[in-house]
Amino acid sequence: MSPKAKVAAWIVGIVVAYAASVGLGAYRIASSDLYPLAEKGLAAYLVATKSTEANKPIYFKWWSSWYFRNSLTDGLAQFLLCTSSRAHCHAIIAYGVDGQWRVTVDGKLVSTD
């Protein structure tokens, strides 16, 4: 195998590994107990603020910066949820306290009951 082919193979391998790690991490967030609470909190926030996007579907913006540590005692999650236009994204920060997730949308604590 030529040196150029080896370098190309390494670059492709690194890109594929990175894409796989991002995909697995996004799957972990979307399949966690936190995710439905975050969606519910964002929906309530949009209704409370009388947003025109209150009835729109909500999507996880997986290609943006996010962080997730799944634990109800000291968990932390930071990610973006967007409405169907995908132009209006909201910062979700959630943290585990006393066995429950507390969810904030754009810095405001929301009820997930």
Secondary structure, 3 states (H helix, E strand, C coil): CCHHHHHHHHHHHHHHHHHHHHHHHHHHHHCCCHHHHHHHHHHHHHHHCCCCCCCCCEEECCCCCCEEECCCCCCEEEEEEEECCCCCEEEEEEEEECCEEEEEECCEEECCC
